[in-house]
Structure formats: structure tokens, C-alpha cells
Amino acid sequence: MSLASAASDLSDLRDYAFEWALVDVETSGLVPRRDRVLSVAVVTLGPDGEQTGEFSTLLNPGCDPGPVHVHGLTAERLRGAPAFEQVAGRIGALLEGRVLVAHNAQFDYDFLAHEFARARLRLPVARRLCTLALNRRVDPPTDDLKLGTLAAHYGVPQVKAHDALDDTRVLAGVLRASLREAAQLDLSLPLVACPPRQDPQFAPKPPKTPCAFRNPGRLGAGGPLVQGMKVAVTGETRTARADLVLRGVAAGLNMMGSVSRHTSALVTNDSATDSAKARRARAEGVPVIDESAFLRLLDDVRPGTAHAGTAAPDPVPAPEPGPAPAPATAPSPTLPAVPTPRAPEPGEAAGPKPGKKRATKPRGPLSGRRVLVLGGTHPEAVAARTRVVELGGAAAINLSAGVTDVVVLDGGHADRRLPRITALLLPTHDAGWLVAPVVTEVPGADARRAAAHVLPRGGVVDLPLPKGRGPEHRWTVTASWAQQTECEIDVVAFVLDEDEQVSFDEDFVFYGAPENPGGTVRLLGDGPTEQTVSVDLATLPPSARKVVVAAAIDGSPAFGDVGALHIVSGPGTSAAALVQATLDAATTERTMLLAEIYRRGQSWRLRAVGQGYDHGLGALAGGYGVDVAD
């Protein structure tokens, strides 16, 4: 179905009537806490979609302008331009009382937040809207969701890409058209609340250096220490704690902020201490030494084994706490970008049965179809979505322009989306259709982009090898859930070593700490029912063997109340998704492992996990070695 419209008059869209401030920034790099804004443009629109104001300027960042080949802003061009604090007041006046809009809005918002903090001024933004997140909900028939691609689809002229003012004018056209499509689908807007971010400590903290050596195991009686040993410290020390840690790091030790079964030794001057680290060390049988012994052993630390890209067994997806069923085995399709299929390996959770030919692309009567299931009990809905995947289709959890068929189970006729589905003339079926589905061609289906590979629970794919750095080289996993969900769901990530443990607590990425110290893993949120984990595969240290993406429910509801979670994965935030999976087997669980990206020799793989636990996020984090109590 074609819903595109580039009409600028939005006066009839009363549910989408806001004062808008459309923003685009060009920057010296990709890290807001470190890099600077080089140019900024703001275009304001009224509730009717008409432009009410415009402002743009180059900025002198006082630093190297970074990738000139991208933005074209040389130091010579920026010389003589105002500093950000000189124009912050004018920018703030345009933002005040309006919804900030940008394409990948968290990026622009974070850079503005840091620039306003440097100027010691308040960023007057209470809500933001990401046109990228909005179009993920709409799901237009485009090859990707880049601003230029959407502009071409919606008929918006683009004069000069990566020019802040032109990009903002293009953004205005894309916003108007996207709002019209959202209205036809009766979609709620993914507005994000923006709490005050006036942290005066905007200066970047030095990243923690991952240990370069593998963990050799526990400290033997009397020593010696070996490079790579995991050492934690608890309680008061005569040497400043920071100095003690720095000396250990300099010697090649992995100085940890928590204790797990993989800890080599705990340093404490109080053998009777009841700290959480000491209690865990006693429970796990971890050797305990005092500060004097530790300093003496530091004088003769033995060489360790460096991390290398050698093949390792496929990882087990479950952390320590709580039993859970293993993921079901399933065929593993190969991404188009990977020319050679891989062979199955011993112990792999997802691979072809012996004697079976590996499928390189999903096939079946529903191949290329996206099917939305309405109604039914939780087990009935799960069974229906599972059947959709078995038939080669993709199971949708929200209505979008990409939905081709709707299955209505018992109670589904009361779903508030059904009148809209009927108005859009989408084919609707009962449960019996899934036994032997007969499909009808959808108008314009040939023009739609190639469907992403559908992974079953436990399915695995090889990822293209990363090349260089930049936003297009970051691999993303985006999780979304039903737009009617009322409870809070948090997506988190853990960067793990070969022991299935974080190297330090900061490798636990969550809402309160959305980036690990090296900036290799980030949490992005531009919608109340959607969150993204972005991983820079090219710069993850050799000690990082796996990144686990999980979801946790805040409060008493369980995933059986929420329903299915949908994950899509691909290179960059706006590229077409290459992999998708619908994870809906959980019932009483409050935390769920969604996906894991892990090393296999020199390559990377992604597994759709879908494994749940009844315990909360704290227990899940503790199982990966995150110290949440001490």
C-alpha cells in the first residue's frame, strides 16, 4: 500500500498538532561528551506544518574540525565564526516550548545538551521526536531509512547533504509526510521525555583500558601473580585505592570492581569484613590476601597470555542465576553480505540437522510477508507467530505500512486496530489460514525493499566484518514492543570477556549509564516502546568476547503480560535491517536475553536468544559480575 504524501498542510491532523523545532548539527566527531558542534540549524514549524522561523550558523569549536571529507567544514571556514555560547541564547529561544525534531534525535539532542552545559545554560527541551524512530514505526517501502532516502521517497528535494540548514529544510518535508502516514495508520508518535541534562561535569572521563591478557585462574598459595588475573579490592587501604588499582593495571592485572567465581584474588586488610565483595569471595572460595602481600607480589608479576582472535567454543547464553530452558535449535540463514556459508560446529545451539542442506534464505508460502496476529490467549498467539515463521514469514507485533496480512484469533475483533486495518483493505484471516495459507499479491509489493532474514529463537547468523570507523560501521540491535504497553521496559547490554563476566562495572550499559568507557557500546532511546544497542565491532578490544543485549521489566508485570518483543539488527542506525526475530515464549519472566553478538575466530555472529528469567535486573547483572550491592 502506498501512503506517501508530501503535502505541507497539517491542519487536519489534530492529534499531531505540536509546535516543532527541527534541528540538525554537524560535529567534529561522534562522541557528544568529547566532540564539538561545528554548525547548527533550527527551523520552527507551527501545528499546521507551516514554517514560522529559521536560524543557522557556523561555529568555532576551538578544536580540530574532524572529518572534513564528510561535512566540508575546514578550520579556515570556521575561523571567525561565533563560539556556541555566543548564539546559545538565540538557539534556546527557538527551542523553548517546542518539540525538538531530528533524524536520529538522540545524537543531536546529546550534542546540544553538552554544548549548553559547557555554556552553563539550561537546554529548554522537554520532549523530542526522532523521524528515524517514527519511520521505523511507519515502515515505508524504502531500501533504508537514511534522510536522503526518505526525502526521495516522500518527494522532498535535497540540495546539499550534510549541510545543516539544507538538511533541516529536508527534515521538515520528511516530518510532514511521515506525520500523514502515521495518521493513516493511526500510530502514536514516539515522543521521548527529555529530563534536564545540565551536568557541569561534561568533560569526558578517561576510558578504562581493558586488560590485554587472558585470565589464568586463581592465585595459588604464596603466589605468584600472573598477568590477566582478576583482582578486586574491598575496604580501607593504606595506599590510595586509585593508586593501588593503577599499579595493578600497569603490571598487567585485570583490576575489577566486583567479585565473581572467576576472580583470582580479593585484596582486603580486614579479613572479617562483611562487605558484599568479601561475602561473595567467601561463597566462591576466592583467595583473600592483604594489601602488604599484594604489593609484595606486584614486584614479580609473571607474563600472561595475550588475548588473540583464536576460535573459541560458541558461548552459552545463560548467566549464573536461575535455570532456564535452552534455546530451540533452528536453521541459521546467511546474510547477503556474507558470501560464504559457514559450517556447523560442535555444541552450536542453532545449526542444521545432520544430512540436511543449510538454507541460505527463508522459503515458504509466507516468504516476504509480514503477518500481524490479533487476539487469542498468550499460548495461542505464540503458536500463531511461530507458525508464521515456520512458513517463511515475519511476525509483526505492531501495525505498520509493511504489514501484508492479519490473523484474527478469538477476541481479536475487539482490538482497537481492526477498524484501521479494515480501512486499509489489508487481508484478514482466521487461525485456520495458517494451516495452508493462500496469499494474495499486495499492490506495490515488488517495490518494497528485500525483507530482512527472519531468525527463529536460537537462530544464528554471521555478520559482515567491520571496516574502519564511523556510524555506518556500528552494528545495532533494536528492540521494540507493543505500542500499547504501559509498563516500563529497559533494554541493557553487557560487554563480556572469555569468562562470561564484565571486565568492570562500566561495561554494564543501561539507562543511567548509556555508554561504556570506550564508547564502543551505546544505548539509544528514541521512543517509549523502542530502544537500540549500538556496538562498534571494529574497535571492541580483544578481551571483549561477547555483547549480550537483554530487556527487563520495571515492576511486577511479566513478559506474559507484555507479549512479544521484536528485534531487528543491521549496520548503523538508519540502514536497512538485515536480521529480525520475534521473541515471545516468555510468560512469568521479568528479564529476557534478547540477542548476543559474539566472536568466532576473526568473525562476529549474532544469535537471537529469547531466554527469560523470573528474577529482576539486579540478579541478571550480578550473574555477569556487575557489583550492584557494594
Secondary structure as GFF3:
##gff-version 3
##sequence-region A 1 630
A	DSSP	three_ten_helix	14	16	.	.	.	ID=ss1
A	DSSP	beta_strand	20	27	.	.	.	ID=ss2
A	DSSP	beta_strand	37	45	.	.	.	ID=ss3
A	DSSP	beta_strand	51	58	.	.	.	ID=ss4
A	DSSP	alpha_helix	68	71	.	.	.	ID=ss5
A	DSSP	alpha_helix	75	78	.	.	.	ID=ss6
A	DSSP	alpha_helix	84	95	.	.	.	ID=ss7
A	DSSP	beta_strand	99	102	.	.	.	ID=ss8
A	DSSP	alpha_helix	105	118	.	.	.	ID=ss9
A	DSSP	beta_strand	127	130	.	.	.	ID=ss10
A	DSSP	alpha_helix	131	138	.	.	.	ID=ss11
A	DSSP	alpha_helix	147	154	.	.	.	ID=ss12
A	DSSP	alpha_helix	164	185	.	.	.	ID=ss13
A	DSSP	beta_strand	191	193	.	.	.	ID=ss14
A	DSSP	beta_strand	230	233	.	.	.	ID=ss15
A	DSSP	alpha_helix	241	250	.	.	.	ID=ss16
A	DSSP	beta_strand	254	256	.	.	.	ID=ss17
A	DSSP	beta_strand	265	267	.	.	.	ID=ss18
A	DSSP	alpha_helix	276	284	.	.	.	ID=ss19
A	DSSP	beta_strand	288	289	.	.	.	ID=ss20
A	DSSP	alpha_helix	291	298	.	.	.	ID=ss21
A	DSSP	beta_strand	370	374	.	.	.	ID=ss22
A	DSSP	alpha_helix	378	390	.	.	.	ID=ss23
A	DSSP	beta_strand	394	396	.	.	.	ID=ss24
A	DSSP	beta_strand	405	408	.	.	.	ID=ss25
A	DSSP	three_ten_helix	412	414	.	.	.	ID=ss26
A	DSSP	alpha_helix	418	423	.	.	.	ID=ss27
A	DSSP	beta_strand	428	429	.	.	.	ID=ss28
A	DSSP	three_ten_helix	431	434	.	.	.	ID=ss29
A	DSSP	three_ten_helix	445	447	.	.	.	ID=ss30
A	DSSP	beta_strand	453	454	.	.	.	ID=ss31
A	DSSP	beta_strand	460	463	.	.	.	ID=ss32
A	DSSP	three_ten_helix	471	473	.	.	.	ID=ss33
A	DSSP	beta_strand	474	481	.	.	.	ID=ss34
A	DSSP	beta_strand	488	496	.	.	.	ID=ss35
A	DSSP	three_ten_helix	505	507	.	.	.	ID=ss36
A	DSSP	beta_strand	508	509	.	.	.	ID=ss37
A	DSSP	beta_strand	521	524	.	.	.	ID=ss38
A	DSSP	beta_strand	530	536	.	.	.	ID=ss39
A	DSSP	beta_strand	546	554	.	.	.	ID=ss40
A	DSSP	alpha_helix	559	562	.	.	.	ID=ss41
A	DSSP	beta_strand	565	571	.	.	.	ID=ss42
A	DSSP	beta_strand	579	583	.	.	.	ID=ss43
A	DSSP	beta_strand	591	600	.	.	.	ID=ss44
A	DSSP	beta_strand	603	613	.	.	.	ID=ss45
A	DSSP	alpha_helix	617	623	.	.	.	ID=ss46
###
